[in-house]
Structure formats: structure tokens, C-alpha cells
């Protein structure tokens, strides 16, 4: 899968083989991984979990979680036509959400529902030393309604991504005033 700058590969940038972790790149930078991709014994389903971003704050700031999840589901669905169901678990701790785990779980449930995931459940997941840790799970089925929801999210998230990238590039291209110019303005 290639979308502008985002692309998905197997470990170390190699071509992807089902069952290996999925790496998500923004141009040449690794921005995240799906650590666990487990195909079912019958080969008609897969479970994805253990999403890890390389820089959680930057990842959230760029509003990438929904786009990346949609891209991963699309990547698997398009690449493996025998797979009719993708089980998804979002349960990783995110630094900075201490005391707000329920808010995080709610946001994750909304993301899953937005791409057409069925049977979304939020369940407590006991975690050593932390109260309020939740796992958000669901199953994305390859059907007309789920494909329509996923396509709509991809369109809007890709457009938002393009707009953010264009704004970042424009800001980087704008020359910064020199100290002398700033001092002249103050006179």
C-alpha cells in the first residue's frame, strides 16, 4: 500500500508476509508498528494487536491513529482476499493518559466503529500497578457496509493528512525573520 508518503511494509522495510509485524512509514521514517498479526488456522481471518508508535506525542499531534488503523485494515483486506474478518485489539498504554484511560478507551471505540468494525467492546484489562486499563476490541468484516465506512474514513483522513503536510511544508518554506528585522519592527 502506498498513500502519498505513508506506506506499509514487513519488518525492516521488507515486503510484507502475512503473520509478520507490519511497519508503518511516513516517507523514510518509521512511525509505528503492528507488533502482532495472527492469521487464523483456516486462513479466513486475522487478529491485529499491539500497535506501537515510535513517538506517541508526535503521532497523536498529527492525528494519525485513525488514518494508520484504516490503512492497516485496508492493506490486509486488499492484499489477502481470503481474509473475511480482521479482529482488532487496541489496548496499549499511552503516556500522558494516566487517570484518563476511560477517555482513551472511548476514543478507541469510536475509531473502530468509524471504520465499520462490529461488536466493539470495551473491557477492563487488569494491568500491574495501574487501575482503569481497558482493552477495546472488535471485528471488521469484509462486507458492503464495512467497506463503505472504511472508504469514507480513508478519504477524510487522507485529505486531512495532505492538508497537515501542506501546512507543515509551507511553514518550513517561509523564511524566518532575522533578529535585525525583528528589532527594526520594534522601533
C-alpha positions as CSV (number, residue, x, y, z in Angstrom):
1,X,0.0,0.0,0.0
2,X,1.2,3.4,-0.8
3,X,-0.5,6.7,0.1
4,X,1.4,9.8,-0.7
5,X,4.1,9.4,2.0
6,X,2.6,6.7,4.2
7,X,3.5,3.1,3.3
8,X,3.3,-0.3,5.0
9,X,5.9,-3.0,4.9
10,X,7.2,-6.1,6.7
11,X,10.0,-5.9,9.2
12,X,12.9,-3.7,8.3
13,X,11.2,-2.4,5.2
14,X,11.0,-5.8,3.5
15,X,7.9,-6.9,1.5
16,X,5.1,-8.0,3.8
17,X,4.4,-11.6,4.6
18,X,1.1,-12.4,6.4
19,X,1.9,-13.2,10.1
20,X,4.9,-10.8,10.4
21,X,4.6,-7.5,12.1
22,X,3.5,-4.6,9.9
23,X,5.7,-1.4,9.9
24,X,4.2,1.9,9.0
25,X,6.5,4.5,7.4
26,X,6.0,8.2,6.7
27,X,8.4,8.6,3.8
28,X,11.5,7.0,5.2
29,X,10.7,7.5,8.9
30,X,9.3,4.5,10.8
31,X,6.3,5.9,12.7
32,X,4.7,2.8,14.1
33,X,4.3,-1.0,14.1
34,X,1.5,-3.6,14.5
35,X,3.6,-6.0,16.6
36,X,1.1,-8.9,16.5
37,X,-0.6,-10.1,13.3
38,X,-2.0,-13.6,13.9
39,X,-3.8,-15.4,11.0
40,X,-6.5,-17.9,11.9
41,X,-5.8,-21.6,11.2
42,X,-8.3,-21.6,8.4
43,X,-6.8,-18.5,6.8
44,X,-10.0,-16.6,6.5
45,X,-9.4,-14.2,9.5
46,X,-6.5,-12.4,11.2
47,X,-6.1,-10.7,14.5
48,X,-4.1,-7.5,14.8
49,X,-3.0,-6.0,18.1
50,X,-0.1,-4.3,19.9
51,X,0.0,-1.1,17.9
52,X,3.2,0.8,18.8
53,X,4.1,4.3,17.7
54,X,7.7,5.4,17.7
55,X,6.8,8.9,19.0
56,X,3.4,8.8,20.7
57,X,3.1,12.6,21.2
58,X,4.0,13.4,17.6
59,X,1.8,10.5,16.4
60,X,-1.2,12.0,18.3
61,X,-0.4,15.5,17.4
62,X,-0.6,14.7,13.7
63,X,-3.9,12.9,14.3
64,X,-2.5,9.7,12.7
65,X,-4.1,6.9,14.8
66,X,-7.4,6.7,12.8
67,X,-5.6,7.0,9.5
68,X,-3.0,4.4,10.4
69,X,-5.6,1.9,11.6
70,X,-7.7,2.4,8.5
71,X,-4.6,2.0,6.3
72,X,-3.6,-1.3,8.1
73,X,-7.1,-2.7,7.7
74,X,-7.2,-1.7,4.0
75,X,-3.7,-3.1,3.5
76,X,-4.7,-6.6,4.8
77,X,-8.2,-6.6,3.1
78,X,-6.8,-5.7,-0.3
79,X,-3.8,-7.8,-0.2
80,X,-5.3,-11.0,1.2
81,X,-8.7,-11.7,-0.5
82,X,-9.2,-14.9,1.5
83,X,-9.4,-12.9,4.7
84,X,-13.0,-12.0,5.5
85,X,-12.6,-10.8,9.1
86,X,-10.0,-8.8,10.9
87,X,-10.1,-8.9,14.7
88,X,-8.6,-5.8,16.2
89,X,-7.5,-5.1,19.8
90,X,-6.4,-1.6,20.9
91,X,-5.1,-1.8,24.5
92,X,-1.6,-0.3,24.6
93,X,-0.9,2.2,27.4
94,X,-0.2,5.7,26.1
95,X,1.9,8.0,28.2
96,X,0.1,11.1,29.4
97,X,-3.3,9.4,29.7
98,X,-2.9,8.4,33.3
99,X,-6.2,8.9,35.0
100,X,-8.0,9.3,31.7
101,X,-7.9,5.7,30.4
102,X,-11.7,5.7,30.1
103,X,-11.5,8.7,27.7
104,X,-8.8,6.9,25.7
105,X,-10.9,3.7,25.6
106,X,-13.9,5.7,24.4
107,X,-11.8,7.4,21.6
108,X,-10.5,4.0,20.5
109,X,-14.1,2.5,20.4
110,X,-15.1,5.5,18.2
111,X,-12.2,4.9,15.9
112,X,-13.2,1.2,15.5
113,X,-16.8,2.0,14.9
114,X,-16.0,4.7,12.4
115,X,-14.2,2.2,10.1
116,X,-17.2,-0.3,10.2
117,X,-15.9,-2.6,13.0
118,X,-18.7,-4.7,14.5
119,X,-19.2,-5.9,18.1
120,X,-16.9,-3.2,19.6
121,X,-16.4,-4.0,23.2
122,X,-14.5,-2.1,25.9
123,X,-13.4,-4.4,28.7
124,X,-11.2,-3.9,31.8
125,X,-7.8,-5.3,31.3
126,X,-6.0,-5.7,34.6
127,X,-2.6,-4.3,34.4
128,X,0.0,-4.5,37.1
129,X,0.3,-1.2,39.0
130,X,-2.4,0.6,37.0
131,X,-6.1,0.9,37.6
132,X,-8.5,1.7,34.8
133,X,-6.7,0.0,32.0
134,X,-9.0,-1.1,29.1
135,X,-8.9,-3.3,26.0
136,X,-11.0,-2.2,23.1
137,X,-11.8,-5.0,20.6
138,X,-14.0,-5.6,17.6
139,X,-14.1,-7.4,14.3
140,X,-14.0,-5.7,10.9
141,X,-15.9,-7.9,8.4
142,X,-15.3,-7.7,4.7
143,X,-18.9,-6.7,3.7
144,X,-20.5,-3.8,1.9
145,X,-21.3,-1.7,5.0
146,X,-17.8,-2.1,6.5
147,X,-16.1,-1.3,3.2
148,X,-18.2,1.9,2.8
149,X,-17.3,3.0,6.3
150,X,-13.6,2.3,5.8
151,X,-13.6,4.1,2.5
152,X,-15.2,7.2,4.0
153,X,-12.7,7.3,6.8
154,X,-9.8,6.8,4.4
155,X,-11.0,9.7,2.2
156,X,-11.4,12.1,5.1
157,X,-8.3,11.1,7.0
158,X,-6.1,11.1,3.8
159,X,-7.4,14.6,2.9
160,X,-6.7,15.8,6.5
161,X,-3.2,14.3,6.3
162,X,-2.5,16.0,3.0
163,X,-3.6,19.3,4.4
164,X,-1.4,18.9,7.5
165,X,1.6,18.0,5.4
166,X,1.0,21.0,3.1
167,X,0.7,23.4,6.1
168,X,3.9,21.9,7.6
169,X,5.8,22.3,4.3
170,X,4.5,25.9,3.8
171,X,5.6,26.8,7.3
172,X,9.0,25.3,6.8
173,X,9.4,27.1,3.5
174,X,8.5,30.5,5.0
175,X,11.8,32.3,5.9
176,X,12.1,33.2,9.5
177,X,12.8,36.9,10.1
178,X,16.3,37.7,11.3
179,X,17.0,39.3,14.6
180,X,17.8,42.5,12.9
181,X,14.5,42.6,11.1
182,X,12.6,41.9,14.3
183,X,14.5,44.7,16.1
184,X,13.7,47.2,13.3
185,X,10.0,46.4,13.7
186,X,10.1,47.4,17.4
187,X,11.4,50.9,16.6
